[in-house]
Every structure is written in C-alpha cells, then in structure tokens.
Amino acid sequence: MARVCQVTGKKPITGNKVSHSNIKTKRRFLPNLQTKRYFLAEEDKWVVLKVSSEAIRTINKNGLMSVVKGLRAAGEKI
C-alpha cells in the first residue's frame, strides 16, 4: 500500500536537502503515517486505517462513524 493517508489524502512531497555549503539535492518529505485499529461500535467490528497524525485528531474531533461515512461516500472500501 502506498504512503498515503486514507482520511486526508496526504502523500509524500519533494523538496531540496540543503547542505552547509548550500548544495541542493532532491529529497522526499514523507507524511507522519500510523496504522491504527479503531472499533466501529455501530457495526460491532474493528477497522484498520492508515492515517496521518492530523487524521487521528480529525477522528477524535468528528467521530469515527462520521469519518467512515465520508470515506465510503468517496468510494473507499472499509
């Protein structure tokens, strides 16, 4: 599976690594992804999501069921 957050869609971006002598070489900035298990009480089952730390905060704020409904509406299989 790719390094993409299932909730926010964050993915790696590119930029420059800049040395002390100001030489620039390409590098990748990876999102802070975590594999988390959540218990979906409405369906009485566990779901595993690959989410960024921002998405974890979104789930805490809006609720898991709200986020899962949005994912299913977008066509994600959960």
N, CA, C, O and CB atoms as a CASP TS submission, in Angstrom:
PFRMAT TS
TARGET T0000
AUTHOR 0000-0000-0000
METHOD Language model
MODEL 1
PARENT N/A
ATOM      1  N   MET     1       0.841  -1.181   0.000  1.00  0.00           N
ATOM      2  CA  MET     1       0.000   0.000   0.000  1.00  0.00           C
ATOM      3  C   MET     1       0.887   1.245   0.000  1.00  0.00           C
ATOM      4  O   MET     1       1.936   1.260   0.644  1.00  0.00           O
ATOM      5  CB  MET     1      -0.957  -0.003   1.220  1.00  0.00           C
ATOM      6  N   ALA     2       0.476   2.268  -0.706  1.00  0.00           N
ATOM      7  CA  ALA     2       1.276   3.469  -0.838  1.00  0.00           C
ATOM      8  C   ALA     2       1.285   4.280   0.456  1.00  0.00           C
ATOM      9  O   ALA     2       0.466   4.070   1.350  1.00  0.00           O
ATOM     10  CB  ALA     2       0.757   4.316  -1.983  1.00  0.00           C
ATOM     11  N   ARG     3       2.224   5.201   0.529  1.00  0.00           N
ATOM     12  CA  ARG     3       2.324   6.069   1.697  1.00  0.00           C
ATOM     13  C   ARG     3       1.350   7.229   1.551  1.00  0.00           C
ATOM     14  O   ARG     3       1.754   8.373   1.342  1.00  0.00           O
ATOM     15  CB  ARG     3       3.773   6.588   1.880  1.00  0.00           C
ATOM     16  N   VAL     4       0.062   6.918   1.663  1.00  0.00           N
ATOM     17  CA  VAL     4      -0.994   7.912   1.519  1.00  0.00           C
ATOM     18  C   VAL     4      -1.970   7.746   2.672  1.00  0.00           C
ATOM     19  O   VAL     4      -2.377   6.629   2.993  1.00  0.00           O
ATOM     20  CB  VAL     4      -1.720   7.775   0.146  1.00  0.00           C
ATOM     21  N   CYS     5      -2.346   8.860   3.296  1.00  0.00           N
ATOM     22  CA  CYS     5      -3.321   8.835   4.386  1.00  0.00           C
ATOM     23  C   CYS     5      -4.701   8.554   3.795  1.00  0.00           C
ATOM     24  O   CYS     5      -5.098   9.183   2.814  1.00  0.00           O
ATOM     25  CB  CYS     5      -3.317  10.186   5.185  1.00  0.00           C
ATOM     26  N   GLN     6      -5.430   7.614   4.389  1.00  0.00           N
ATOM     27  CA  GLN     6      -6.750   7.248   3.880  1.00  0.00           C
ATOM     28  C   GLN     6      -7.790   8.327   4.144  1.00  0.00           C
ATOM     29  O   GLN     6      -8.779   8.413   3.417  1.00  0.00           O
ATOM     30  CB  GLN     6      -7.201   5.945   4.499  1.00  0.00           C
ATOM     31  N   VAL     7      -7.591   9.149   5.163  1.00  0.00           N
ATOM     32  CA  VAL     7      -8.588  10.153   5.525  1.00  0.00           C
ATOM     33  C   VAL     7      -8.298  11.490   4.849  1.00  0.00           C
ATOM     34  O   VAL     7      -9.181  12.053   4.203  1.00  0.00           O
ATOM     35  CB  VAL     7      -8.634  10.332   7.042  1.00  0.00           C
ATOM     36  N   THR     8      -7.087  12.004   4.984  1.00  0.00           N
ATOM     37  CA  THR     8      -6.768  13.339   4.473  1.00  0.00           C
ATOM     38  C   THR     8      -6.178  13.320   3.078  1.00  0.00           C
ATOM     39  O   THR     8      -6.196  14.344   2.396  1.00  0.00           O
ATOM     40  CB  THR     8      -5.814  14.024   5.400  1.00  0.00           C
ATOM     41  N   GLY     9      -5.654  12.182   2.631  1.00  0.00           N
ATOM     42  CA  GLY     9      -5.049  12.103   1.314  1.00  0.00           C
ATOM     43  C   GLY     9      -3.628  12.624   1.251  1.00  0.00           C
ATOM     44  O   GLY     9      -3.081  12.805   0.163  1.00  0.00           O
ATOM     45  N   LYS    10      -3.021  12.868   2.406  1.00  0.00           N
ATOM     46  CA  LYS    10      -1.632  13.344   2.420  1.00  0.00           C
ATOM     47  C   LYS    10      -0.722  12.304   1.806  1.00  0.00           C
ATOM     48  O   LYS    10      -0.878  11.108   2.055  1.00  0.00           O
ATOM     49  CB  LYS    10      -1.174  13.672   3.853  1.00  0.00           C
ATOM     50  N   LYS    11       0.245  12.761   0.991  1.00  0.00           N
ATOM     51  CA  LYS    11       1.212  11.860   0.379  1.00  0.00           C
ATOM     52  C   LYS    11       2.585  12.527   0.381  1.00  0.00           C
ATOM     53  O   LYS    11       2.692  13.707   0.713  1.00  0.00           O
ATOM     54  CB  LYS    11       0.782  11.479  -1.066  1.00  0.00           C
ATOM     55  N   PRO    12       3.626  11.798   0.018  1.00  0.00           N
ATOM     56  CA  PRO    12       4.962  12.391   0.035  1.00  0.00           C
ATOM     57  C   PRO    12       5.076  13.571  -0.936  1.00  0.00           C
ATOM     58  O   PRO    12       4.483  13.572  -2.015  1.00  0.00           O
ATOM     59  CB  PRO    12       6.006  11.332  -0.310  1.00  0.00           C
ATOM     60  N   ILE    13       5.854  14.572  -0.520  1.00  0.00           N
ATOM     61  CA  ILE    13       6.150  15.700  -1.394  1.00  0.00           C
ATOM     62  C   ILE    13       7.662  15.778  -1.569  1.00  0.00           C
ATOM     63  O   ILE    13       8.418  15.212  -0.779  1.00  0.00           O
ATOM     64  CB  ILE    13       5.577  17.038  -0.816  1.00  0.00           C
ATOM     65  N   THR    14       8.089  16.477  -2.602  1.00  0.00           N
ATOM     66  CA  THR    14       9.522  16.581  -2.854  1.00  0.00           C
ATOM     67  C   THR    14      10.014  17.972  -2.509  1.00  0.00           C
ATOM     68  O   THR    14       9.261  18.945  -2.490  1.00  0.00           O
ATOM     69  CB  THR    14       9.844  16.249  -4.316  1.00  0.00           C
ATOM     70  N   GLY    15      11.299  18.026  -2.238  1.00  0.00           N
ATOM     71  CA  GLY    15      11.942  19.288  -1.921  1.00  0.00           C
ATOM     72  C   GLY    15      13.434  19.118  -2.040  1.00  0.00           C
ATOM     73  O   GLY    15      13.912  18.152  -2.634  1.00  0.00           O
ATOM     74  N   ASN    16      14.164  20.044  -1.483  1.00  0.00           N
ATOM     75  CA  ASN    16      15.614  20.001  -1.558  1.00  0.00           C
ATOM     76  C   ASN    16      16.223  19.766  -0.191  1.00  0.00           C
ATOM     77  O   ASN    16      15.775  20.323   0.811  1.00  0.00           O
ATOM     78  CB  ASN    16      16.152  21.286  -2.156  1.00  0.00           C
ATOM     79  N   LYS    17      17.259  18.928  -0.165  1.00  0.00           N
ATOM     80  CA  LYS    17      18.121  18.831   1.003  1.00  0.00           C
ATOM     81  C   LYS    17      19.221  19.851   0.769  1.00  0.00           C
ATOM     82  O   LYS    17      19.884  19.813  -0.268  1.00  0.00           O
ATOM     83  CB  LYS    17      18.697  17.357   1.219  1.00  0.00           C
ATOM     84  N   VAL    18      19.424  20.751   1.701  1.00  0.00           N
ATOM     85  CA  VAL    18      20.408  21.816   1.528  1.00  0.00           C
ATOM     86  C   VAL    18      21.547  21.585   2.503  1.00  0.00           C
ATOM     87  O   VAL    18      21.344  21.566   3.718  1.00  0.00           O
ATOM     88  CB  VAL    18      19.770  23.220   1.742  1.00  0.00           C
ATOM     89  N   SER    19      22.747  21.409   1.965  1.00  0.00           N
ATOM     90  CA  SER    19      23.916  21.158   2.803  1.00  0.00           C
ATOM     91  C   SER    19      24.454  22.467   3.380  1.00  0.00           C
ATOM     92  O   SER    19      23.968  23.552   3.061  1.00  0.00           O
ATOM     93  CB  SER    19      25.013  20.439   1.996  1.00  0.00           C
ATOM     94  N   HIS    20      25.447  22.341   4.219  1.00  0.00           N
ATOM     95  CA  HIS    20      26.079  23.517   4.825  1.00  0.00           C
ATOM     96  C   HIS    20      26.688  24.419   3.748  1.00  0.00           C
ATOM     97  O   HIS    20      26.703  25.641   3.890  1.00  0.00           O
ATOM     98  CB  HIS    20      27.166  23.086   5.837  1.00  0.00           C
ATOM     99  N   SER    21      27.192  23.804   2.666  1.00  0.00           N
ATOM    100  CA  SER    21      27.789  24.584   1.575  1.00  0.00           C
ATOM    101  C   SER    21      26.745  25.019   0.549  1.00  0.00           C
ATOM    102  O   SER    21      27.093  25.489  -0.534  1.00  0.00           O
ATOM    103  CB  SER    21      28.882  23.772   0.884  1.00  0.00           C
ATOM    104  N   ASN    22      25.466  24.862   0.892  1.00  0.00           N
ATOM    105  CA  ASN    22      24.326  25.306   0.083  1.00  0.00           C
ATOM    106  C   ASN    22      24.157  24.503  -1.210  1.00  0.00           C
ATOM    107  O   ASN    22      23.603  25.010  -2.186  1.00  0.00           O
ATOM    108  CB  ASN    22      24.482  26.771  -0.253  1.00  0.00           C
ATOM    109  N   ILE    23      24.632  23.253  -1.219  1.00  0.00           N
ATOM    110  CA  ILE    23      24.395  22.372  -2.358  1.00  0.00           C
ATOM    111  C   ILE    23      23.022  21.743  -2.171  1.00  0.00           C
ATOM    112  O   ILE    23      22.701  21.239  -1.095  1.00  0.00           O
ATOM    113  CB  ILE    23      25.515  21.275  -2.487  1.00  0.00           C
ATOM    114  N   LYS    24      22.216  21.777  -3.225  1.00  0.00           N
ATOM    115  CA  LYS    24      20.846  21.273  -3.139  1.00  0.00           C
ATOM    116  C   LYS    24      20.725  19.942  -3.866  1.00  0.00           C
ATOM    117  O   LYS    24      21.120  19.817  -5.025  1.00  0.00           O
ATOM    118  CB  LYS    24      19.852  22.293  -3.725  1.00  0.00           C
ATOM    119  N   THR    25      20.175  18.950  -3.175  1.00  0.00           N
ATOM    120  CA  THR    25      19.881  17.657  -3.783  1.00  0.00           C
ATOM    121  C   THR    25      18.434  17.311  -3.460  1.00  0.00           C
ATOM    122  O   THR    25      17.918  17.684  -2.406  1.00  0.00           O
ATOM    123  CB  THR    25      20.862  16.540  -3.272  1.00  0.00           C
ATOM    124  N   LYS    26      17.791  16.604  -4.365  1.00  0.00           N
ATOM    125  CA  LYS    26      16.374  16.267  -4.191  1.00  0.00           C
ATOM    126  C   LYS    26      16.183  15.277  -3.042  1.00  0.00           C
ATOM    127  O   LYS    26      17.014  14.397  -2.817  1.00  0.00           O
ATOM    128  CB  LYS    26      15.798  15.681  -5.494  1.00  0.00           C
ATOM    129  N   ARG    27      15.084  15.437  -2.330  1.00  0.00           N
ATOM    130  CA  ARG    27      14.706  14.518  -1.258  1.00  0.00           C
ATOM    131  C   ARG    27      13.188  14.453  -1.182  1.00  0.00           C
ATOM    132  O   ARG    27      12.490  15.234  -1.828  1.00  0.00           O
ATOM    133  CB  ARG    27      15.311  14.963   0.109  1.00  0.00           C
ATOM    134  N   ARG    28      12.681  13.512  -0.384  1.00  0.00           N
ATOM    135  CA  ARG    28      11.237  13.347  -0.196  1.00  0.00           C
ATOM    136  C   ARG    28      10.879  13.651   1.252  1.00  0.00           C
ATOM    137  O   ARG    28      11.592  13.259   2.176  1.00  0.00           O
ATOM    138  CB  ARG    28      10.783  11.911  -0.583  1.00  0.00           C
ATOM    139  N   PHE    29       9.780  14.345   1.435  1.00  0.00           N
ATOM    140  CA  PHE    29       9.214  14.575   2.759  1.00  0.00           C
ATOM    141  C   PHE    29       8.031  13.620   2.898  1.00  0.00           C
ATOM    142  O   PHE    29       7.038  13.755   2.182  1.00  0.00           O
ATOM    143  CB  PHE    29       8.778  16.089   2.964  1.00  0.00           C
ATOM    144  N   LEU    30       8.130  12.661   3.809  1.00  0.00           N
ATOM    145  CA  LEU    30       7.086  11.655   3.980  1.00  0.00           C
ATOM    146  C   LEU    30       6.091  12.104   5.048  1.00  0.00           C
ATOM    147  O   LEU    30       6.490  12.714   6.041  1.00  0.00           O
ATOM    148  CB  LEU    30       7.703  10.290   4.357  1.00  0.00           C
ATOM    149  N   PRO    31       4.801  11.812   4.861  1.00  0.00           N
ATOM    150  CA  PRO    31       3.815  12.158   5.892  1.00  0.00           C
ATOM    151  C   PRO    31       3.976  11.261   7.118  1.00  0.00           C
ATOM    152  O   PRO    31       4.488  10.146   7.022  1.00  0.00           O
ATOM    153  CB  PRO    31       2.382  12.039   5.332  1.00  0.00           C
ATOM    154  N   ASN    32       3.542  11.754   8.244  1.00  0.00           N
ATOM    155  CA  ASN    32       3.628  11.008   9.504  1.00  0.00           C
ATOM    156  C   ASN    32       2.450  10.039   9.577  1.00  0.00           C
ATOM    157  O   ASN    32       1.413  10.353  10.162  1.00  0.00           O
ATOM    158  CB  ASN    32       3.634  11.978  10.741  1.00  0.00           C
ATOM    159  N   LEU    33       2.619   8.855   8.978  1.00  0.00           N
ATOM    160  CA  LEU    33       1.527   7.877   8.899  1.00  0.00           C
ATOM    161  C   LEU    33       1.619   6.847  10.014  1.00  0.00           C
ATOM    162  O   LEU    33       2.706   6.399  10.378  1.00  0.00           O
ATOM    163  CB  LEU    33       1.540   7.173   7.545  1.00  0.00           C
ATOM    164  N   GLN    34       0.477   6.484  10.542  1.00  0.00           N
ATOM    165  CA  GLN    34       0.353   5.469  11.578  1.00  0.00           C
ATOM    166  C   GLN    34      -0.707   4.465  11.133  1.00  0.00           C
ATOM    167  O   GLN    34      -1.707   4.846  10.526  1.00  0.00           O
ATOM    168  CB  GLN    34      -0.012   6.107  12.961  1.00  0.00           C
ATOM    169  N   THR    35      -0.492   3.195  11.432  1.00  0.00           N
ATOM    170  CA  THR    35      -1.517   2.179  11.207  1.00  0.00           C
ATOM    171  C   THR    35      -2.289   2.021  12.511  1.00  0.00           C
ATOM    172  O   THR    35      -1.735   1.589  13.522  1.00  0.00           O
ATOM    173  CB  THR    35      -0.888   0.806  10.736  1.00  0.00           C
ATOM    174  N   LYS    36      -3.567   2.373  12.483  1.00  0.00           N
ATOM    175  CA  LYS    36      -4.376   2.370  13.701  1.00  0.00           C
ATOM    176  C   LYS    36      -5.573   1.446  13.541  1.00  0.00           C
ATOM    177  O   LYS    36      -6.187   1.375  12.477  1.00  0.00           O
ATOM    178  CB  LYS    36      -4.846   3.794  14.045  1.00  0.00           C
ATOM    179  N   ARG    37      -5.895   0.732  14.633  1.00  0.00           N
ATOM    180  CA  ARG    37      -7.113  -0.072  14.692  1.00  0.00           C
ATOM    181  C   ARG    37      -8.147   0.707  15.479  1.00  0.00           C
ATOM    182  O   ARG    37      -7.876   1.169  16.588  1.00  0.00           O
ATOM    183  CB  ARG    37      -6.850  -1.474  15.337  1.00  0.00           C
ATOM    184  N   TYR    38      -9.332   0.852  14.906  1.00  0.00           N
ATOM    185  CA  TYR    38     -10.441   1.523  15.574  1.00  0.00           C
ATOM    186  C   TYR    38     -11.602   0.554  15.673  1.00  0.00           C
ATOM    187  O   TYR    38     -11.841  -0.237  14.761  1.00  0.00           O
ATOM    188  CB  TYR    38     -10.860   2.817  14.820  1.00  0.00           C
ATOM    189  N   PHE    39     -12.325   0.616  16.787  1.00  0.00           N
ATOM    190  CA  PHE    39     -13.507  -0.217  16.948  1.00  0.00           C
ATOM    191  C   PHE    39     -14.719   0.583  16.498  1.00  0.00           C
ATOM    192  O   PHE    39     -15.025   1.637  17.055  1.00  0.00           O
ATOM    193  CB  PHE    39     -13.667  -0.699  18.422  1.00  0.00           C
ATOM    194  N   LEU    40     -15.398   0.075  15.492  1.00  0.00           N
ATOM    195  CA  LEU    40     -16.590   0.709  14.958  1.00  0.00           C
ATOM    196  C   LEU    40     -17.801   0.116  15.681  1.00  0.00           C
ATOM    197  O   LEU    40     -18.286  -0.955  15.315  1.00  0.00           O
ATOM    198  CB  LEU    40     -16.696   0.511  13.403  1.00  0.00           C
ATOM    199  N   ALA    41     -18.282   0.815  16.705  1.00  0.00           N
ATOM    200  CA  ALA    41     -19.317   0.286  17.586  1.00  0.00           C
ATOM    201  C   ALA    41     -20.634   0.054  16.852  1.00  0.00           C
ATOM    202  O   ALA    41     -21.350  -0.901  17.156  1.00  0.00           O
ATOM    203  CB  ALA    41     -19.539   1.229  18.749  1.00  0.00           C
ATOM    204  N   GLU    42     -20.966   0.928  15.877  1.00  0.00           N
ATOM    205  CA  GLU    42     -22.235   0.797  15.158  1.00  0.00           C
ATOM    206  C   GLU    42     -22.309  -0.507  14.374  1.00  0.00           C
ATOM    207  O   GLU    42     -23.393  -1.065  14.203  1.00  0.00           O
ATOM    208  CB  GLU    42     -22.429   1.976  14.216  1.00  0.00           C
ATOM    209  N   GLU    43     -21.164  -0.998  13.894  1.00  0.00           N
ATOM    210  CA  GLU    43     -21.140  -2.235  13.115  1.00  0.00           C
ATOM    211  C   GLU    43     -20.514  -3.389  13.891  1.00  0.00           C
ATOM    212  O   GLU    43     -20.416  -4.501  13.373  1.00  0.00           O
ATOM    213  CB  GLU    43     -20.382  -2.020  11.819  1.00  0.00           C
ATOM    214  N   ASP    44     -20.094  -3.136  15.119  1.00  0.00           N
ATOM    215  CA  ASP    44     -19.514  -4.137  16.014  1.00  0.00           C
ATOM    216  C   ASP    44     -18.327  -4.856  15.361  1.00  0.00           C
ATOM    217  O   ASP    44     -18.250  -6.085  15.362  1.00  0.00           O
ATOM    218  CB  ASP    44     -20.583  -5.157  16.425  1.00  0.00           C
ATOM    219  N   LYS    45     -17.398  -4.057  14.801  1.00  0.00           N
ATOM    220  CA  LYS    45     -16.207  -4.648  14.190  1.00  0.00           C
ATOM    221  C   LYS    45     -15.033  -3.675  14.272  1.00  0.00           C
ATOM    222  O   LYS    45     -15.213  -2.477  14.489  1.00  0.00           O
ATOM    223  CB  LYS    45     -16.483  -5.035  12.719  1.00  0.00           C
ATOM    224  N   TRP    46     -13.833  -4.214  14.094  1.00  0.00           N
ATOM    225  CA  TRP    46     -12.613  -3.424  14.085  1.00  0.00           C
ATOM    226  C   TRP    46     -12.291  -3.026  12.652  1.00  0.00           C
ATOM    227  O   TRP    46     -12.480  -3.814  11.726  1.00  0.00           O
ATOM    228  CB  TRP    46     -11.437  -4.209  14.720  1.00  0.00           C
ATOM    229  N   VAL    47     -11.806  -1.806  12.470  1.00  0.00           N
ATOM    230  CA  VAL    47     -11.325  -1.358  11.167  1.00  0.00           C
ATOM    231  C   VAL    47      -9.878  -0.893  11.329  1.00  0.00           C
ATOM    232  O   VAL    47      -9.517  -0.282  12.334  1.00  0.00           O
ATOM    233  CB  VAL    47     -12.231  -0.211  10.585  1.00  0.00           C
ATOM    234  N   VAL    48      -9.065  -1.191  10.329  1.00  0.00           N
ATOM    235  CA  VAL    48      -7.661  -0.779  10.344  1.00  0.00           C
ATOM    236  C   VAL    48      -7.498   0.324   9.310  1.00  0.00           C
ATOM    237  O   VAL    48      -7.814   0.138   8.135  1.00  0.00           O
ATOM    238  CB  VAL    48      -6.693  -1.988  10.048  1.00  0.00           C
ATOM    239  N   LEU    49      -7.002   1.477   9.758  1.00  0.00           N
ATOM    240  CA  LEU    49      -6.811   2.615   8.870  1.00  0.00           C
ATOM    241  C   LEU    49      -5.353   3.043   8.889  1.00  0.00           C
ATOM    242  O   LEU    49      -4.700   2.992   9.931  1.00  0.00           O
ATOM    243  CB  LEU    49      -7.724   3.786   9.273  1.00  0.00           C
ATOM    244  N   LYS    50      -4.844   3.465   7.741  1.00  0.00           N
ATOM    245  CA  LYS    50      -3.507   4.040   7.642  1.00  0.00           C
ATOM    246  C   LYS    50      -3.700   5.550   7.590  1.00  0.00           C
ATOM    247  O   LYS    50      -4.049   6.105   6.548  1.00  0.00           O
ATOM    248  CB  LYS    50      -2.712   3.497   6.374  1.00  0.00           C
ATOM    249  N   VAL    51      -3.469   6.208   8.726  1.00  0.00           N
ATOM    250  CA  VAL    51      -3.831   7.620   8.870  1.00  0.00           C
ATOM    251  C   VAL    51      -2.641   8.450   9.321  1.00  0.00           C
ATOM    252  O   VAL    51      -1.714   7.947   9.956  1.00  0.00           O
ATOM    253  CB  VAL    51      -4.981   7.777   9.864  1.00  0.00           C
ATOM    254  N   SER    52      -2.686   9.732   8.979  1.00  0.00           N
ATOM    255  CA  SER    52      -1.681  10.676   9.440  1.00  0.00           C
ATOM    256  C   SER    52      -2.067  11.158  10.838  1.00  0.00           C
ATOM    257  O   SER    52      -3.179  10.918  11.308  1.00  0.00           O
ATOM    258  CB  SER    52      -1.542  11.874   8.453  1.00  0.00           C
ATOM    259  N   SER    53      -1.128  11.840  11.490  1.00  0.00           N
ATOM    260  CA  SER    53      -1.420  12.334  12.831  1.00  0.00           C
ATOM    261  C   SER    53      -2.525  13.385  12.789  1.00  0.00           C
ATOM    262  O   SER    53      -3.288  13.510  13.747  1.00  0.00           O
ATOM    263  CB  SER    53      -0.154  12.918  13.477  1.00  0.00           C
ATOM    264  N   GLU    54      -2.624  14.131  11.714  1.00  0.00           N
ATOM    265  CA  GLU    54      -3.714  15.099  11.564  1.00  0.00           C
ATOM    266  C   GLU    54      -5.060  14.382  11.453  1.00  0.00           C
ATOM    267  O   GLU    54      -6.062  14.855  11.989  1.00  0.00           O
ATOM    268  CB  GLU    54      -3.481  15.990  10.323  1.00  0.00           C
ATOM    269  N   ALA    55      -5.083  13.244  10.760  1.00  0.00           N
ATOM    270  CA  ALA    55      -6.320  12.481  10.609  1.00  0.00           C
ATOM    271  C   ALA    55      -6.761  11.877  11.939  1.00  0.00           C
ATOM    272  O   ALA    55      -7.958  11.763  12.200  1.00  0.00           O
ATOM    273  CB  ALA    55      -6.141  11.378   9.565  1.00  0.00           C
ATOM    274  N   ILE    56      -5.800  11.488  12.782  1.00  0.00           N
ATOM    275  CA  ILE    56      -6.140  10.968  14.109  1.00  0.00           C
ATOM    276  C   ILE    56      -6.869  12.038  14.908  1.00  0.00           C
ATOM    277  O   ILE    56      -7.847  11.750  15.597  1.00  0.00           O
ATOM    278  CB  ILE    56      -4.870  10.498  14.864  1.00  0.00           C
ATOM    279  N   ARG    57      -6.391  13.271  14.814  1.00  0.00           N
ATOM    280  CA  ARG    57      -7.055  14.385  15.511  1.00  0.00           C
ATOM    281  C   ARG    57      -8.441  14.646  14.924  1.00  0.00           C
ATOM    282  O   ARG    57      -9.373  14.973  15.658  1.00  0.00           O
ATOM    283  CB  ARG    57      -6.195  15.666  15.426  1.00  0.00           C
ATOM    284  N   THR    58      -8.582  14.503  13.606  1.00  0.00           N
ATOM    285  CA  THR    58      -9.877  14.690  12.955  1.00  0.00           C
ATOM    286  C   THR    58     -10.869  13.633  13.423  1.00  0.00           C
ATOM    287  O   THR    58     -12.034  13.938  13.674  1.00  0.00           O
ATOM    288  CB  THR    58      -9.726  14.638  11.427  1.00  0.00           C
ATOM    289  N   ILE    59     -10.406  12.383  13.540  1.00  0.00           N
ATOM    290  CA  ILE    59     -11.273  11.306  14.012  1.00  0.00           C
ATOM    291  C   ILE    59     -11.689  11.554  15.455  1.00  0.00           C
ATOM    292  O   ILE    59     -12.843  11.322  15.816  1.00  0.00           O
ATOM    293  CB  ILE    59     -10.565   9.945  13.887  1.00  0.00           C
ATOM    294  N   ASN    60     -10.763  12.023  16.281  1.00  0.00           N
ATOM    295  CA  ASN    60     -11.095  12.332  17.679  1.00  0.00           C
ATOM    296  C   ASN    60     -12.124  13.453  17.764  1.00  0.00           C
ATOM    297  O   ASN    60     -12.993  13.432  18.636  1.00  0.00           O
ATOM    298  CB  ASN    60      -9.830  12.722  18.458  1.00  0.00           C
ATOM    299  N   LYS    61     -12.031  14.430  16.866  1.00  0.00           N
ATOM    300  CA  LYS    61     -12.926  15.580  16.918  1.00  0.00           C
ATOM    301  C   LYS    61     -14.308  15.264  16.348  1.00  0.00           C
ATOM    302  O   LYS    61     -15.320  15.564  16.981  1.00  0.00           O
ATOM    303  CB  LYS    61     -12.314  16.743  16.165  1.00  0.00           C
ATOM    304  N   ASN    62     -14.358  14.660  15.152  1.00  0.00           N
ATOM    305  CA  ASN    62     -15.626  14.457  14.453  1.00  0.00           C
ATOM    306  C   ASN    62     -16.280  13.114  14.727  1.00  0.00           C
ATOM    307  O   ASN    62     -17.474  12.949  14.476  1.00  0.00           O
ATOM    308  CB  ASN    62     -15.415  14.599  12.992  1.00  0.00           C
ATOM    309  N   GLY    63     -15.526  12.158  15.234  1.00  0.00           N
ATOM    310  CA  GLY    63     -16.060  10.828  15.483  1.00  0.00           C
ATOM    311  C   GLY    63     -15.720   9.885  14.352  1.00  0.00           C
ATOM    312  O   GLY    63     -15.643  10.285  13.190  1.00  0.00           O
ATOM    313  N   LEU    64     -15.517   8.628  14.705  1.00  0.00           N
ATOM    314  CA  LEU    64     -15.103   7.626  13.728  1.00  0.00           C
ATOM    315  C   LEU    64     -16.181   7.363  12.685  1.00  0.00           C
ATOM    316  O   LEU    64     -15.871   7.251  11.499  1.00  0.00           O
ATOM    317  CB  LEU    64     -14.745   6.334  14.430  1.00  0.00           C
ATOM    318  N   MET    65     -17.430   7.263  13.101  1.00  0.00           N
ATOM    319  CA  MET    65     -18.505   6.931  12.160  1.00  0.00           C
ATOM    320  C   MET    65     -18.664   8.012  11.100  1.00  0.00           C
ATOM    321  O   MET    65     -18.914   7.706   9.934  1.00  0.00           O
ATOM    322  CB  MET    65     -19.827   6.735  12.906  1.00  0.00           C
ATOM    323  N   SER    66     -18.523   9.263  11.492  1.00  0.00           N
ATOM    324  CA  SER    66     -18.612  10.374  10.545  1.00  0.00           C
ATOM    325  C   SER    66     -17.516  10.286   9.491  1.00  0.00           C
ATOM    326  O   SER    66     -17.767  10.508   8.306  1.00  0.00           O
ATOM    327  CB  SER    66     -18.525  11.713  11.282  1.00  0.00           C
ATOM    328  N   VAL    67     -16.293   9.960   9.924  1.00  0.00           N
ATOM    329  CA  VAL    67     -15.160   9.849   9.005  1.00  0.00           C
ATOM    330  C   VAL    67     -15.348   8.642   8.080  1.00  0.00           C
ATOM    331  O   VAL    67     -15.070   8.732   6.884  1.00  0.00           O
ATOM    332  CB  VAL    67     -13.829   9.726   9.793  1.00  0.00           C
ATOM    333  N   VAL    68     -15.818   7.520   8.624  1.00  0.00           N
ATOM    334  CA  VAL    68     -16.017   6.309   7.826  1.00  0.00           C
ATOM    335  C   VAL    68     -17.110   6.544   6.770  1.00  0.00           C
ATOM    336  O   VAL    68     -16.984   6.071   5.640  1.00  0.00           O
ATOM    337  CB  VAL    68     -16.393   5.110   8.743  1.00  0.00           C
ATOM    338  N   LYS    69     -18.168   7.259   7.123  1.00  0.00           N
ATOM    339  CA  LYS    69     -19.216   7.573   6.153  1.00  0.00           C
ATOM    340  C   LYS    69     -18.656   8.388   5.000  1.00  0.00           C
ATOM    341  O   LYS    69     -18.978   8.135   3.839  1.00  0.00           O
ATOM    342  CB  LYS    69     -20.364   8.332   6.826  1.00  0.00           C
ATOM    343  N   GLY    70     -17.813   9.369   5.321  1.00  0.00           N
ATOM    344  CA  GLY    70     -17.189  10.172   4.277  1.00  0.00           C
ATOM    345  C   GLY    70     -16.281   9.363   3.375  1.00  0.00           C
ATOM    346  O   GLY    70     -16.249   9.582   2.164  1.00  0.00           O
ATOM    347  N   LEU    71     -15.534   8.418   3.961  1.00  0.00           N
ATOM    348  CA  LEU    71     -14.650   7.562   3.179  1.00  0.00           C
ATOM    349  C   LEU    71     -15.453   6.653   2.245  1.00  0.00           C
ATOM    350  O   LEU    71     -15.092   6.470   1.082  1.00  0.00           O
ATOM    351  CB  LEU    71     -13.765   6.720   4.110  1.00  0.00           C
ATOM    352  N   ARG    72     -16.534   6.094   2.760  1.00  0.00           N
ATOM    353  CA  ARG    72     -17.367   5.211   1.938  1.00  0.00           C
ATOM    354  C   ARG    72     -18.043   5.993   0.814  1.00  0.00           C
ATOM    355  O   ARG    72     -18.213   5.471  -0.288  1.00  0.00           O
ATOM    356  CB  ARG    72     -18.427   4.509   2.806  1.00  0.00           C
ATOM    357  N   ALA    73     -18.432   7.249   1.086  1.00  0.00           N
ATOM    358  CA  ALA    73     -19.036   8.071   0.052  1.00  0.00           C
ATOM    359  C   ALA    73     -18.027   8.386  -1.054  1.00  0.00           C
ATOM    360  O   ALA    73     -18.403   8.582  -2.210  1.00  0.00           O
ATOM    361  CB  ALA    73     -19.584   9.365   0.657  1.00  0.00           C
ATOM    362  N   ALA    74     -16.738   8.433  -0.687  1.00  0.00           N
ATOM    363  CA  ALA    74     -15.684   8.703  -1.664  1.00  0.00           C
ATOM    364  C   ALA    74     -15.270   7.451  -2.416  1.00  0.00           C
ATOM    365  O   ALA    74     -14.453   7.526  -3.334  1.00  0.00           O
ATOM    366  CB  ALA    74     -14.478   9.306  -0.978  1.00  0.00           C
ATOM    367  N   GLY    75     -15.819   6.300  -2.045  1.00  0.00           N
ATOM    368  CA  GLY    75     -15.533   5.056  -2.754  1.00  0.00           C
ATOM    369  C   GLY    75     -14.492   4.169  -2.116  1.00  0.00           C
ATOM    370  O   GLY    75     -14.112   3.154  -2.699  1.00  0.00           O
ATOM    371  N   GLU    76     -14.016   4.523  -0.923  1.00  0.00           N
ATOM    372  CA  GLU    76     -13.034   3.713  -0.218  1.00  0.00           C
ATOM    373  C   GLU    76     -13.719   2.499   0.404  1.00  0.00           C
ATOM    374  O   GLU    76     -14.815   2.619   0.953  1.00  0.00           O
ATOM    375  CB  GLU    76     -12.312   4.546   0.864  1.00  0.00           C
ATOM    376  N   LYS    77     -13.084   1.334   0.321  1.00  0.00           N
ATOM    377  CA  LYS    77     -13.671   0.113   0.899  1.00  0.00           C
ATOM    378  C   LYS    77     -13.201  -0.027   2.337  1.00  0.00           C
ATOM    379  O   LYS    77     -12.007  -0.174   2.599  1.00  0.00           O
ATOM    380  CB  LYS    77     -13.285  -1.155   0.067  1.00  0.00           C
ATOM    381  N   ILE    78     -14.156   0.019   3.274  1.00  0.00           N
ATOM    382  CA  ILE    78     -13.818  -0.113   4.698  1.00  0.00           C
ATOM    383  C   ILE    78     -14.761  -1.124   5.331  1.00  0.00           C
ATOM    384  O   ILE    78     -14.661  -1.396   6.528  1.00  0.00           O
ATOM    385  CB  ILE    78     -13.907   1.266   5.437  1.00  0.00           C
TER
END
